Amino acid sequence: MPKLKCVCSYVINLSEIPSPNQYLIISDVEMDRYVGEIDIENLYLAMKVVAHCQNCGRLHVFYEGFDKEPVVYKIDS
Ligand SMILES: [Zn+2]
């Protein structure tokens, strides 16, 4: 997914590798499976992609990969 249009209409560019607009998250339980893991590729694949909108600050979390719509979080305060 090289680009993502935010609700605010800003286009988030995800084409750069590594991307300054992309973050990676993993649950504490999932991370525990990788204790002692030295293969960064396996760990990377387990992480969820988060796209950050630099215009409004919304976070688009792809919990189920790029094939499903992301959950969008808006700054509350
Ligand atoms: Zn936005």
N, CA, C, O and the ligand as a Tripos MOL2 file, in Angstrom:
@<TRIPOS>MOLECULE
protein
  309   307    78     0     0
PROTEIN
NO_CHARGES

@<TRIPOS>ATOM
      1 N           0.8490   -1.1890    0.0000 N.3       1 MET1
      2 CA          0.0000    0.0000    0.0000 C.3       1 MET1
      3 C           0.8870    1.2430    0.0000 C.2       1 MET1
      4 O           1.3190    1.6910    1.0620 O.2       1 MET1
      5 N           1.1610    1.7970   -1.1640 N.am      2 PRO2
      6 CA          2.0750    2.9370   -1.2060 C.3       2 PRO2
      7 C           1.4830    4.2450   -0.7000 C.2       2 PRO2
      8 O           2.2120    5.1020   -0.2030 O.2       2 PRO2
      9 N           0.1440    4.4100   -0.8240 N.am      3 LYS3
     10 CA         -0.4850    5.6520   -0.3700 C.3       3 LYS3
     11 C          -1.8160    5.3420    0.2930 C.2       3 LYS3
     12 O          -2.4860    4.3660   -0.0440 O.2       3 LYS3
     13 N          -2.1850    6.1910    1.2420 N.am      4 LEU4
     14 CA         -3.4410    6.0240    1.9680 C.3       4 LEU4
     15 C          -4.0580    7.4040    2.1440 C.2       4 LEU4
     16 O          -3.3960    8.3310    2.6120 O.2       4 LEU4
     17 N          -5.3390    7.5410    1.7630 N.am      5 LYS5
     18 CA         -6.0060    8.8280    1.9390 C.3       5 LYS5
     19 C          -6.6840    8.8740    3.2980 C.2       5 LYS5
     20 O          -7.5240    8.0320    3.6160 O.2       5 LYS5
     21 N          -6.3130    9.8560    4.0860 N.am      6 CYS6
     22 CA         -6.8670   10.0300    5.4250 C.3       6 CYS6
     23 C          -8.2610   10.6540    5.3410 C.2       6 CYS6
     24 O          -8.6320   11.2160    4.3100 O.2       6 CYS6
     25 N          -9.0230   10.5560    6.4150 N.am      7 VAL7
     26 CA        -10.3500   11.1910    6.4940 C.3       7 VAL7
     27 C         -10.2420   12.6920    6.2590 C.2       7 VAL7
     28 O         -11.1710   13.3040    5.7340 O.2       7 VAL7
     29 N          -9.1140   13.2920    6.6440 N.am      8 CYS8
     30 CA         -8.9090   14.7370    6.4780 C.3       8 CYS8
     31 C          -8.5020   15.0960    5.0520 C.2       8 CYS8
     32 O          -8.2600   16.2650    4.7500 O.2       8 CYS8
     33 N          -8.4270   14.0900    4.1700 N.am      9 SER9
     34 CA         -8.0600   14.2460    2.7570 C.3       9 SER9
     35 C          -6.5510   14.2650    2.5000 C.2       9 SER9
     36 O          -6.1200   14.2420    1.3480 O.2       9 SER9
     37 N          -5.7640   14.3080    3.5440 N.am     10 TYR10
     38 CA         -4.3090   14.2500    3.3680 C.3      10 TYR10
     39 C          -3.9290   12.8550    2.8530 C.2      10 TYR10
     40 O          -4.4580   11.8440    3.3150 O.2      10 TYR10
     41 N          -3.0200   12.8240    1.9080 N.am     11 VAL11
     42 CA         -2.5720   11.5400    1.3740 C.3      11 VAL11
     43 C          -1.2820   11.1310    2.0930 C.2      11 VAL11
     44 O          -0.2600   11.8120    2.0070 O.2      11 VAL11
     45 N          -1.3590   10.0090    2.7970 N.am     12 ILE12
     46 CA         -0.2140    9.5010    3.5510 C.3      12 ILE12
     47 C           0.6190    8.6350    2.6160 C.2      12 ILE12
     48 O           0.1330    7.6380    2.0820 O.2      12 ILE12
     49 N           1.8630    9.0180    2.4240 N.am     13 ASN13
     50 CA          2.7630    8.2860    1.5360 C.3      13 ASN13
     51 C           3.4750    7.1860    2.3260 C.2      13 ASN13
     52 O           4.2020    7.4590    3.2810 O.2      13 ASN13
     53 N           3.2510    5.9500    1.9110 N.am     14 LEU14
     54 CA          3.8830    4.8100    2.5830 C.3      14 LEU14
     55 C           4.8630    4.0940    1.6600 C.2      14 LEU14
     56 O           5.2640    2.9610    1.9230 O.2      14 LEU14
     57 N           5.2450    4.7730    0.5700 N.am     15 SER15
     58 CA          6.0660    4.0900   -0.4370 C.3      15 SER15
     59 C           7.5460    4.0260   -0.0770 C.2      15 SER15
     60 O           8.2690    3.1640   -0.5750 O.2      15 SER15
     61 N           7.9970    4.9340    0.7840 N.am     16 GLU16
     62 CA          9.4080    4.8990    1.1660 C.3      16 GLU16
     63 C           9.6760    3.7060    2.0690 C.2      16 GLU16
     64 O           8.8330    3.3330    2.8850 O.2      16 GLU16
     65 N          10.8450    3.1130    1.9220 N.am     17 ILE17
     66 CA         11.2430    1.9950    2.7890 C.3      17 ILE17
     67 C          12.6040    2.3220    3.3900 C.2      17 ILE17
     68 O          13.5900    2.3740    2.6550 O.2      17 ILE17
     69 N          12.6920    2.5430    4.6810 N.am     18 PRO18
     70 CA         11.5890    2.5950    5.6410 C.3      18 PRO18
     71 C          10.8040    3.8930    5.4960 C.2      18 PRO18
     72 O          11.3340    4.9050    5.0360 O.2      18 PRO18
     73 N           9.5370    3.8510    5.8910 N.am     19 SER19
     74 CA          8.6590    5.0070    5.7540 C.3      19 SER19
     75 C           8.6120    5.8290    7.0450 C.2      19 SER19
     76 O           8.4310    5.2720    8.1280 O.2      19 SER19
     77 N           8.7740    7.1560    6.9350 N.am     20 PRO20
     78 CA          8.6600    8.0040    8.1210 C.3      20 PRO20
     79 C           7.2170    8.1290    8.6070 C.2      20 PRO20
     80 O           6.9780    8.6340    9.7040 O.2      20 PRO20
     81 N           6.2550    7.6770    7.8050 N.am     21 ASN21
     82 CA          4.8400    7.7580    8.1780 C.3      21 ASN21
     83 C           4.3000    6.4390    8.7090 C.2      21 ASN21
     84 O           3.1270    6.3470    9.0710 O.2      21 ASN21
     85 N           5.1270    5.4430    8.7560 N.am     22 GLN22
     86 CA          4.6660    4.1150    9.1590 C.3      22 GLN22
     87 C           5.3110    3.6950   10.4760 C.2      22 GLN22
     88 O           6.5150    3.8450   10.6810 O.2      22 GLN22
     89 N           4.4630    3.1610   11.3660 N.am     23 TYR23
     90 CA          4.9380    2.6240   12.6400 C.3      23 TYR23
     91 C           4.5230    1.1690   12.7080 C.2      23 TYR23
     92 O           3.6440    0.7210   11.9720 O.2      23 TYR23
     93 N           5.1660    0.4420   13.6010 N.am     24 LEU24
     94 CA          4.8550   -0.9740   13.7640 C.3      24 LEU24
     95 C           4.5320   -1.2210   15.2270 C.2      24 LEU24
     96 O           5.2340   -0.7460   16.1200 O.2      24 LEU24
     97 N           3.4560   -1.9740   15.4630 N.am     25 ILE25
     98 CA          3.0870   -2.3000   16.8460 C.3      25 ILE25
     99 C           2.8880   -3.8000   16.9650 C.2      25 ILE25
    100 O           2.6380   -4.4980   15.9820 O.2      25 ILE25
    101 N           3.0040   -4.2650   18.1750 N.am     26 ILE26
    102 CA          2.7820   -5.6780   18.4500 C.3      26 ILE26
    103 C           2.2330   -5.7800   19.8740 C.2      26 ILE26
    104 O           2.6510   -5.0340   20.7590 O.2      26 ILE26
    105 N           1.3100   -6.6950   20.0870 N.am     27 SER27
    106 CA          0.7550   -6.8510   21.4340 C.3      27 SER27
    107 C           1.8050   -7.4760   22.3420 C.2      27 SER27
    108 O           2.7280   -8.1430   21.8740 O.2      27 SER27
    109 N           1.6600   -7.2590   23.6130 N.am     28 ASP28
    110 CA          2.5960   -7.8130   24.5830 C.3      28 ASP28
    111 C           2.5820   -9.3390   24.5350 C.2      28 ASP28
    112 O           3.6280   -9.9800   24.6410 O.2      28 ASP28
    113 N           1.3850   -9.9160   24.3730 N.am     29 VAL29
    114 CA          1.2600  -11.3740   24.3110 C.3      29 VAL29
    115 C           1.9550  -11.9170   23.0600 C.2      29 VAL29
    116 O           2.6750  -12.9140   23.1180 O.2      29 VAL29
    117 N           1.7280  -11.2490   21.9380 N.am     30 GLU30
    118 CA          2.3620  -11.6890   20.6850 C.3      30 GLU30
    119 C           3.8810  -11.5440   20.7650 C.2      30 GLU30
    120 O           4.6160  -12.4080   20.2870 O.2      30 GLU30
    121 N           4.3410  -10.4650   21.3640 N.am     31 MET31
    122 CA          5.7890  -10.2290   21.4790 C.3      31 MET31
    123 C           6.4550  -11.3220   22.2900 C.2      31 MET31
    124 O           7.6020  -11.6910   22.0380 O.2      31 MET31
    125 N           5.7290  -11.8310   23.2570 N.am     32 ASP32
    126 CA          6.2790  -12.8770   24.1260 C.3      32 ASP32
    127 C           6.6620  -14.1240   23.3250 C.2      32 ASP32
    128 O           7.5500  -14.8730   23.7330 O.2      32 ASP32
    129 N           6.0010  -14.3470   22.1960 N.am     33 ARG33
    130 CA          6.3290  -15.5000   21.3540 C.3      33 ARG33
    131 C           7.6960  -15.3570   20.6810 C.2      33 ARG33
    132 O           8.2530  -16.3320   20.1770 O.2      33 ARG33
    133 N           8.2210  -14.1500   20.6790 N.am     34 TYR34
    134 CA          9.4700  -13.8850   19.9660 C.3      34 TYR34
    135 C          10.6610  -13.6900   20.9010 C.2      34 TYR34
    136 O          11.7220  -13.2320   20.4790 O.2      34 TYR34
    137 N          10.4760  -14.0410   22.1730 N.am     35 VAL35
    138 CA         11.5960  -13.9580   23.1080 C.3      35 VAL35
    139 C          12.6920  -14.8850   22.6000 C.2      35 VAL35
    140 O          12.4570  -16.0720   22.3720 O.2      35 VAL35
    141 N          13.8770  -14.3410   22.4270 N.am     36 GLY36
    142 CA         15.0020  -15.1180   21.9240 C.3      36 GLY36
    143 C          15.0570  -15.1900   20.4130 C.2      36 GLY36
    144 O          15.9960  -15.7480   19.8460 O.2      36 GLY36
    145 N          14.0490  -14.6250   19.7580 N.am     37 GLU37
    146 CA         14.0130  -14.6310   18.2890 C.3      37 GLU37
    147 C          15.1030  -13.7210   17.7380 C.2      37 GLU37
    148 O          15.2590  -12.5900   18.1980 O.2      37 GLU37
    149 N          15.8360  -14.1950   16.7820 N.am     38 ILE38
    150 CA         16.8610  -13.3440   16.1940 C.3      38 ILE38
    151 C          16.5540  -13.0340   14.7270 C.2      38 ILE38
    152 O          17.2830  -12.2810   14.0810 O.2      38 ILE38
    153 N          15.4810  -13.6140   14.2120 N.am     39 ASP39
    154 CA         15.1150  -13.3560   12.8260 C.3      39 ASP39
    155 C          14.1660  -12.1620   12.7770 C.2      39 ASP39
    156 O          12.9710  -12.2940   13.0400 O.2      39 ASP39
    157 N          14.7090  -11.0040   12.4410 N.am     40 ILE40
    158 CA         13.9290   -9.7670   12.4350 C.3      40 ILE40
    159 C          12.7860   -9.8370   11.4230 C.2      40 ILE40
    160 O          11.7630   -9.1760   11.6050 O.2      40 ILE40
    161 N          12.9430  -10.6180   10.3760 N.am     41 GLU41
    162 CA         11.8790  -10.7390    9.3710 C.3      41 GLU41
    163 C          10.6310  -11.3770    9.9790 C.2      41 GLU41
    164 O           9.5160  -10.9300    9.7080 O.2      41 GLU41
    165 N          10.8040  -12.4070   10.7920 N.am     42 ASN42
    166 CA          9.6590  -13.0500   11.4470 C.3      42 ASN42
    167 C           8.9630  -12.0820   12.3920 C.2      42 ASN42
    168 O           7.7350  -12.0290   12.4480 O.2      42 ASN42
    169 N           9.7450  -11.3270   13.1240 N.am     43 LEU43
    170 CA          9.1700  -10.3470   14.0450 C.3      43 LEU43
    171 C           8.4480   -9.2560   13.2590 C.2      43 LEU43
    172 O           7.3490   -8.8470   13.6320 O.2      43 LEU43
    173 N           9.0440   -8.7970   12.2040 N.am     44 TYR44
    174 CA          8.4360   -7.7590   11.3560 C.3      44 TYR44
    175 C           7.0850   -8.2260   10.8280 C.2      44 TYR44
    176 O           6.1200   -7.4620   10.8390 O.2      44 TYR44
    177 N           7.0060   -9.4670   10.3670 N.am     45 LEU45
    178 CA          5.7610   -9.9990    9.8140 C.3      45 LEU45
    179 C           4.6570  -10.0940   10.8660 C.2      45 LEU45
    180 O           3.4740  -10.0380   10.5290 O.2      45 LEU45
    181 N           5.0320  -10.2360   12.1220 N.am     46 ALA46
    182 CA          4.0440  -10.3560   13.1960 C.3      46 ALA46
    183 C           3.4840   -8.9980   13.6160 C.2      46 ALA46
    184 O           2.4580   -8.9290   14.2920 O.2      46 ALA46
    185 N           4.1540   -7.9270   13.2180 N.am     47 MET47
    186 CA          3.7480   -6.5980   13.6630 C.3      47 MET47
    187 C           2.6170   -6.0410   12.8100 C.2      47 MET47
    188 O           2.4830   -6.3600   11.6290 O.2      47 MET47
    189 N           1.8090   -5.2000   13.4470 N.am     48 LYS48
    190 CA          0.7150   -4.5150   12.7640 C.3      48 LYS48
    191 C           1.2360   -3.1800   12.2590 C.2      48 LYS48
    192 O           2.0040   -2.4980   12.9380 O.2      48 LYS48
    193 N           0.8080   -2.8210   11.0610 N.am     49 VAL49
    194 CA          1.2470   -1.5580   10.4640 C.3      49 VAL49
    195 C           0.3280   -0.4280   10.9190 C.2      49 VAL49
    196 O          -0.8950   -0.5600   10.9130 O.2      49 VAL49
    197 N           0.9420    0.6800   11.3120 N.am     50 VAL50
    198 CA          0.2150    1.8810   11.7030 C.3      50 VAL50
    199 C           0.6710    3.0160   10.7920 C.2      50 VAL50
    200 O           1.8580    3.3350   10.7290 O.2      50 VAL50
    201 N          -0.2880    3.6250   10.0850 N.am     51 ALA51
    202 CA          0.0290    4.7740    9.2350 C.3      51 ALA51
    203 C          -0.3780    6.0400    9.9750 C.2      51 ALA51
    204 O          -1.5190    6.1750   10.4150 O.2      51 ALA51
    205 N           0.5640    6.9630   10.1060 N.am     52 HIS52
    206 CA          0.3390    8.2100   10.8360 C.3      52 HIS52
    207 C           0.0960    9.3550    9.8580 C.2      52 HIS52
    208 O           0.8930    9.5870    8.9490 O.2      52 HIS52
    209 N          -1.0130   10.0680   10.0540 N.am     53 CYS53
    210 CA         -1.2990   11.2340    9.2230 C.3      53 CYS53
    211 C          -0.5870   12.4420    9.8200 C.2      53 CYS53
    212 O          -0.8520   12.8340   10.9560 O.2      53 CYS53
    213 N           0.3110   13.0190    9.0490 N.am     54 GLN54
    214 CA          1.0720   14.1730    9.5400 C.3      54 GLN54
    215 C           0.2260   15.4330    9.5770 C.2      54 GLN54
    216 O           0.6180   16.4210   10.1980 O.2      54 GLN54
    217 N          -0.9340   15.4140    8.9190 N.am     55 ASN55
    218 CA         -1.7950   16.5930    8.8960 C.3      55 ASN55
    219 C          -2.6900   16.6770   10.1270 C.2      55 ASN55
    220 O          -2.7640   17.7280   10.7640 O.2      55 ASN55
    221 N          -3.3670   15.5900   10.4690 N.am     56 CYS56
    222 CA         -4.3400   15.6270   11.5710 C.3      56 CYS56
    223 C          -3.9540   14.7300   12.7470 C.2      56 CYS56
    224 O          -4.5770   14.8020   13.8070 O.2      56 CYS56
    225 N          -2.9520   13.9020   12.5750 N.am     57 GLY57
    226 CA         -2.4870   13.0470   13.6580 C.3      57 GLY57
    227 C          -3.2160   11.7270   13.7850 C.2      57 GLY57
    228 O          -2.8830   10.9190   14.6520 O.2      57 GLY57
    229 N          -4.2100   11.4920   12.9320 N.am     58 ARG58
    230 CA         -4.9260   10.2150   13.0150 C.3      58 ARG58
    231 C          -3.9680    9.0430   12.7930 C.2      58 ARG58
    232 O          -2.9830    9.1450   12.0620 O.2      58 ARG58
    233 N          -4.2900    7.9410   13.4440 N.am     59 LEU59
    234 CA         -3.5400    6.7020   13.2670 C.3      59 LEU59
    235 C          -4.4440    5.6910   12.5890 C.2      59 LEU59
    236 O          -5.5790    5.4810   13.0160 O.2      59 LEU59
    237 N          -3.9510    5.0720   11.5470 N.am     60 HIS60
    238 CA         -4.6820    4.0480   10.7940 C.3      60 HIS60
    239 C          -4.0000    2.7240   11.0800 C.2      60 HIS60
    240 O          -2.8910    2.4720   10.6090 O.2      60 HIS60
    241 N          -4.6580    1.8880   11.8440 N.am     61 VAL61
    242 CA         -4.0380    0.6270   12.2660 C.3      61 VAL61
    243 C          -4.5890   -0.5240   11.4360 C.2      61 VAL61
    244 O          -5.7940   -0.7770   11.4140 O.2      61 VAL61
    245 N          -3.6930   -1.2060   10.7620 N.am     62 PHE62
    246 CA         -4.0600   -2.3490    9.9210 C.3      62 PHE62
    247 C          -3.9160   -3.6270   10.7480 C.2      62 PHE62
    248 O          -2.9310   -4.3560   10.6300 O.2      62 PHE62
    249 N          -4.9140   -3.8770   11.5800 N.am     63 TYR63
    250 CA         -4.8520   -5.0490   12.4670 C.3      63 TYR63
    251 C          -4.8840   -6.3520   11.6840 C.2      63 TYR63
    252 O          -4.3160   -7.3540   12.1180 O.2      63 TYR63
    253 N          -5.5500   -6.3410   10.5250 N.am     64 GLU64
    254 CA         -5.7090   -7.5730    9.7460 C.3      64 GLU64
    255 C          -5.0600   -7.4650    8.3720 C.2      64 GLU64
    256 O          -5.5410   -8.0470    7.4000 O.2      64 GLU64
    257 N          -3.9750   -6.7210    8.3030 N.am     65 GLY65
    258 CA         -3.2570   -6.5850    7.0420 C.3      65 GLY65
    259 C          -3.8950   -5.5510    6.1310 C.2      65 GLY65
    260 O          -4.9270   -4.9580    6.4480 O.2      65 GLY65
    261 N          -3.2560   -5.3560    5.0010 N.am     66 PHE66
    262 CA         -3.7180   -4.3300    4.0620 C.3      66 PHE66
    263 C          -4.9620   -4.7490    3.2840 C.2      66 PHE66
    264 O          -5.5660   -3.9220    2.6020 O.2      66 PHE66
    265 N          -5.3520   -6.0100    3.3740 N.am     67 ASP67
    266 CA         -6.5350   -6.4650    2.6490 C.3      67 ASP67
    267 C          -7.8330   -6.0020    3.3180 C.2      67 ASP67
    268 O          -8.8890   -5.9840    2.6860 O.2      67 ASP67
    269 N          -7.7490   -5.6310    4.5880 N.am     68 LYS68
    270 CA         -8.9300   -5.1640    5.3330 C.3      68 LYS68
    271 C          -8.7690   -3.6800    5.6250 C.2      68 LYS68
    272 O          -7.6570   -3.1530    5.6530 O.2      68 LYS68
    273 N          -9.9020   -3.0150    5.8420 N.am     69 GLU69
    274 CA         -9.8760   -1.6020    6.1650 C.3      69 GLU69
    275 C          -9.1840   -1.3800    7.5230 C.2      69 GLU69
    276 O          -9.3510   -2.1810    8.4420 O.2      69 GLU69
    277 N          -8.4150   -0.3010    7.6440 N.am     70 PRO70
    278 CA         -7.7740   -0.0350    8.9390 C.3      70 PRO70
    279 C          -8.7660    0.5250    9.9520 C.2      70 PRO70
    280 O          -9.8030    1.0780    9.5840 O.2      70 PRO70
    281 N          -8.4390    0.3750   11.2180 N.am     71 VAL71
    282 CA         -9.1820    1.0540   12.2730 C.3      71 VAL71
    283 C          -8.5100    2.4140   12.4220 C.2      71 VAL71
    284 O          -7.2880    2.4980   12.5450 O.2      71 VAL71
    285 N          -9.3170    3.4870   12.4120 N.am     72 VAL72
    286 CA         -8.7570    4.8290   12.4260 C.3      72 VAL72
    287 C          -8.9870    5.4480   13.8110 C.2      72 VAL72
    288 O         -10.1020    5.4400   14.3340 O.2      72 VAL72
    289 N          -7.9070    5.9810   14.3890 N.am     73 TYR73
    290 CA         -7.9590    6.6210   15.7030 C.3      73 TYR73
    291 C          -7.6860    8.1080   15.5470 C.2      73 TYR73
    292 O          -6.7170    8.5180   14.9080 O.2      73 TYR73
    293 N          -8.5700    8.9100   16.1480 N.am     74 LYS74
    294 CA         -8.4350   10.3630   16.0820 C.3      74 LYS74
    295 C          -7.9900   10.8730   17.4510 C.2      74 LYS74
    296 O          -8.3900   10.3360   18.4850 O.2      74 LYS74
    297 N          -7.1730   11.8940   17.4460 N.am     75 ILE75
    298 CA         -6.7350   12.4800   18.6960 C.3      75 ILE75
    299 C          -7.9430   13.0510   19.4430 C.2      75 ILE75
    300 O          -8.7500   13.7830   18.8710 O.2      75 ILE75
    301 N          -8.0520   12.7090   20.7110 N.am     76 ASP76
    302 CA         -9.2000   13.0990   21.5150 C.3      76 ASP76
    303 C          -8.9960   14.4630   22.1680 C.2      76 ASP76
    304 O          -9.9520   15.2140   22.3620 O.2      76 ASP76
    305 N          -7.8010   14.7660   22.4920 N.am     77 SER77
    306 CA         -7.5360   16.0770   23.1350 C.3      77 SER77
    307 C          -6.1420   16.5340   22.8270 C.2      77 SER77
    308 O          -5.7300   17.6050   23.2730 O.2      77 SER77
    309 ZN         -5.4240   13.1370    8.4830 Zn       78 ZN78
@<TRIPOS>BOND
     1     1     2 1
     2     2     3 1
     3     3     4 2
     4     3     5 am
     5     5     6 1
     6     6     7 1
     7     7     8 2
     8     7     9 am
     9     9    10 1
    10    10    11 1
    11    11    12 2
    12    11    13 am
    13    13    14 1
    14    14    15 1
    15    15    16 2
    16    15    17 am
    17    17    18 1
    18    18    19 1
    19    19    20 2
    20    19    21 am
    21    21    22 1
    22    22    23 1
    23    23    24 2
    24    23    25 am
    25    25    26 1
    26    26    27 1
    27    27    28 2
    28    27    29 am
    29    29    30 1
    30    30    31 1
    31    31    32 2
    32    31    33 am
    33    33    34 1
    34    34    35 1
    35    35    36 2
    36    35    37 am
    37    37    38 1
    38    38    39 1
    39    39    40 2
    40    39    41 am
    41    41    42 1
    42    42    43 1
    43    43    44 2
    44    43    45 am
    45    45    46 1
    46    46    47 1
    47    47    48 2
    48    47    49 am
    49    49    50 1
    50    50    51 1
    51    51    52 2
    52    51    53 am
    53    53    54 1
    54    54    55 1
    55    55    56 2
    56    55    57 am
    57    57    58 1
    58    58    59 1
    59    59    60 2
    60    59    61 am
    61    61    62 1
    62    62    63 1
    63    63    64 2
    64    63    65 am
    65    65    66 1
    66    66    67 1
    67    67    68 2
    68    67    69 am
    69    69    70 1
    70    70    71 1
    71    71    72 2
    72    71    73 am
    73    73    74 1
    74    74    75 1
    75    75    76 2
    76    75    77 am
    77    77    78 1
    78    78    79 1
    79    79    80 2
    80    79    81 am
    81    81    82 1
    82    82    83 1
    83    83    84 2
    84    83    85 am
    85    85    86 1
    86    86    87 1
    87    87    88 2
    88    87    89 am
    89    89    90 1
    90    90    91 1
    91    91    92 2
    92    91    93 am
    93    93    94 1
    94    94    95 1
    95    95    96 2
    96    95    97 am
    97    97    98 1
    98    98    99 1
    99    99   100 2
   100    99   101 am
   101   101   102 1
   102   102   103 1
   103   103   104 2
   104   103   105 am
   105   105   106 1
   106   106   107 1
   107   107   108 2
   108   107   109 am
   109   109   110 1
   110   110   111 1
   111   111   112 2
   112   111   113 am
   113   113   114 1
   114   114   115 1
   115   115   116 2
   116   115   117 am
   117   117   118 1
   118   118   119 1
   119   119   120 2
   120   119   121 am
   121   121   122 1
   122   122   123 1
   123   123   124 2
   124   123   125 am
   125   125   126 1
   126   126   127 1
   127   127   128 2
   128   127   129 am
   129   129   130 1
   130   130   131 1
   131   131   132 2
   132   131   133 am
   133   133   134 1
   134   134   135 1
   135   135   136 2
   136   135   137 am
   137   137   138 1
   138   138   139 1
   139   139   140 2
   140   139   141 am
   141   141   142 1
   142   142   143 1
   143   143   144 2
   144   143   145 am
   145   145   146 1
   146   146   147 1
   147   147   148 2
   148   147   149 am
   149   149   150 1
   150   150   151 1
   151   151   152 2
   152   151   153 am
   153   153   154 1
   154   154   155 1
   155   155   156 2
   156   155   157 am
   157   157   158 1
   158   158   159 1
   159   159   160 2
   160   159   161 am
   161   161   162 1
   162   162   163 1
   163   163   164 2
   164   163   165 am
   165   165   166 1
   166   166   167 1
   167   167   168 2
   168   167   169 am
   169   169   170 1
   170   170   171 1
   171   171   172 2
   172   171   173 am
   173   173   174 1
   174   174   175 1
   175   175   176 2
   176   175   177 am
   177   177   178 1
   178   178   179 1
   179   179   180 2
   180   179   181 am
   181   181   182 1
   182   182   183 1
   183   183   184 2
   184   183   185 am
   185   185   186 1
   186   186   187 1
   187   187   188 2
   188   187   189 am
   189   189   190 1
   190   190   191 1
   191   191   192 2
   192   191   193 am
   193   193   194 1
   194   194   195 1
   195   195   196 2
   196   195   197 am
   197   197   198 1
   198   198   199 1
   199   199   200 2
   200   199   201 am
   201   201   202 1
   202   202   203 1
   203   203   204 2
   204   203   205 am
   205   205   206 1
   206   206   207 1
   207   207   208 2
   208   207   209 am
   209   209   210 1
   210   210   211 1
   211   211   212 2
   212   211   213 am
   213   213   214 1
   214   214   215 1
   215   215   216 2
   216   215   217 am
   217   217   218 1
   218   218   219 1
   219   219   220 2
   220   219   221 am
   221   221   222 1
   222   222   223 1
   223   223   224 2
   224   223   225 am
   225   225   226 1
   226   226   227 1
   227   227   228 2
   228   227   229 am
   229   229   230 1
   230   230   231 1
   231   231   232 2
   232   231   233 am
   233   233   234 1
   234   234   235 1
   235   235   236 2
   236   235   237 am
   237   237   238 1
   238   238   239 1
   239   239   240 2
   240   239   241 am
   241   241   242 1
   242   242   243 1
   243   243   244 2
   244   243   245 am
   245   245   246 1
   246   246   247 1
   247   247   248 2
   248   247   249 am
   249   249   250 1
   250   250   251 1
   251   251   252 2
   252   251   253 am
   253   253   254 1
   254   254   255 1
   255   255   256 2
   256   255   257 am
   257   257   258 1
   258   258   259 1
   259   259   260 2
   260   259   261 am
   261   261   262 1
   262   262   263 1
   263   263   264 2
   264   263   265 am
   265   265   266 1
   266   266   267 1
   267   267   268 2
   268   267   269 am
   269   269   270 1
   270   270   271 1
   271   271   272 2
   272   271   273 am
   273   273   274 1
   274   274   275 1
   275   275   276 2
   276   275   277 am
   277   277   278 1
   278   278   279 1
   279   279   280 2
   280   279   281 am
   281   281   282 1
   282   282   283 1
   283   283   284 2
   284   283   285 am
   285   285   286 1
   286   286   287 1
   287   287   288 2
   288   287   289 am
   289   289   290 1
   290   290   291 1
   291   291   292 2
   292   291   293 am
   293   293   294 1
   294   294   295 1
   295   295   296 2
   296   295   297 am
   297   297   298 1
   298   298   299 1
   299   299   300 2
   300   299   301 am
   301   301   302 1
   302   302   303 1
   303   303   304 2
   304   303   305 am
   305   305   306 1
   306   306   307 1
   307   307   308 2
@<TRIPOS>SUBSTRUCTURE
     1 MET1         2 RESIDUE 1 A MET
     2 PRO2         6 RESIDUE 1 A PRO
     3 LYS3        10 RESIDUE 1 A LYS
     4 LEU4        14 RESIDUE 1 A LEU
     5 LYS5        18 RESIDUE 1 A LYS
     6 CYS6        22 RESIDUE 1 A CYS
     7 VAL7        26 RESIDUE 1 A VAL
     8 CYS8        30 RESIDUE 1 A CYS
     9 SER9        34 RESIDUE 1 A SER
    10 TYR10       38 RESIDUE 1 A TYR
    11 VAL11       42 RESIDUE 1 A VAL
    12 ILE12       46 RESIDUE 1 A ILE
    13 ASN13       50 RESIDUE 1 A ASN
    14 LEU14       54 RESIDUE 1 A LEU
    15 SER15       58 RESIDUE 1 A SER
    16 GLU16       62 RESIDUE 1 A GLU
    17 ILE17       66 RESIDUE 1 A ILE
    18 PRO18       70 RESIDUE 1 A PRO
    19 SER19       74 RESIDUE 1 A SER
    20 PRO20       78 RESIDUE 1 A PRO
    21 ASN21       82 RESIDUE 1 A ASN
    22 GLN22       86 RESIDUE 1 A GLN
    23 TYR23       90 RESIDUE 1 A TYR
    24 LEU24       94 RESIDUE 1 A LEU
    25 ILE25       98 RESIDUE 1 A ILE
    26 ILE26      102 RESIDUE 1 A ILE
    27 SER27      106 RESIDUE 1 A SER
    28 ASP28      110 RESIDUE 1 A ASP
    29 VAL29      114 RESIDUE 1 A VAL
    30 GLU30      118 RESIDUE 1 A GLU
    31 MET31      122 RESIDUE 1 A MET
    32 ASP32      126 RESIDUE 1 A ASP
    33 ARG33      130 RESIDUE 1 A ARG
    34 TYR34      134 RESIDUE 1 A TYR
    35 VAL35      138 RESIDUE 1 A VAL
    36 GLY36      142 RESIDUE 1 A GLY
    37 GLU37      146 RESIDUE 1 A GLU
    38 ILE38      150 RESIDUE 1 A ILE
    39 ASP39      154 RESIDUE 1 A ASP
    40 ILE40      158 RESIDUE 1 A ILE
    41 GLU41      162 RESIDUE 1 A GLU
    42 ASN42      166 RESIDUE 1 A ASN
    43 LEU43      170 RESIDUE 1 A LEU
    44 TYR44      174 RESIDUE 1 A TYR
    45 LEU45      178 RESIDUE 1 A LEU
    46 ALA46      182 RESIDUE 1 A ALA
    47 MET47      186 RESIDUE 1 A MET
    48 LYS48      190 RESIDUE 1 A LYS
    49 VAL49      194 RESIDUE 1 A VAL
    50 VAL50      198 RESIDUE 1 A VAL
    51 ALA51      202 RESIDUE 1 A ALA
    52 HIS52      206 RESIDUE 1 A HIS
    53 CYS53      210 RESIDUE 1 A CYS
    54 GLN54      214 RESIDUE 1 A GLN
    55 ASN55      218 RESIDUE 1 A ASN
    56 CYS56      222 RESIDUE 1 A CYS
    57 GLY57      226 RESIDUE 1 A GLY
    58 ARG58      230 RESIDUE 1 A ARG
    59 LEU59      234 RESIDUE 1 A LEU
    60 HIS60      238 RESIDUE 1 A HIS
    61 VAL61      242 RESIDUE 1 A VAL
    62 PHE62      246 RESIDUE 1 A PHE
    63 TYR63      250 RESIDUE 1 A TYR
    64 GLU64      254 RESIDUE 1 A GLU
    65 GLY65      258 RESIDUE 1 A GLY
    66 PHE66      262 RESIDUE 1 A PHE
    67 ASP67      266 RESIDUE 1 A ASP
    68 LYS68      270 RESIDUE 1 A LYS
    69 GLU69      274 RESIDUE 1 A GLU
    70 PRO70      278 RESIDUE 1 A PRO
    71 VAL71      282 RESIDUE 1 A VAL
    72 VAL72      286 RESIDUE 1 A VAL
    73 TYR73      290 RESIDUE 1 A TYR
    74 LYS74      294 RESIDUE 1 A LYS
    75 ILE75      298 RESIDUE 1 A ILE
    76 ASP76      302 RESIDUE 1 A ASP
    77 SER77      306 RESIDUE 1 A SER
    78 ZN78       309 GROUP 0 **** ****
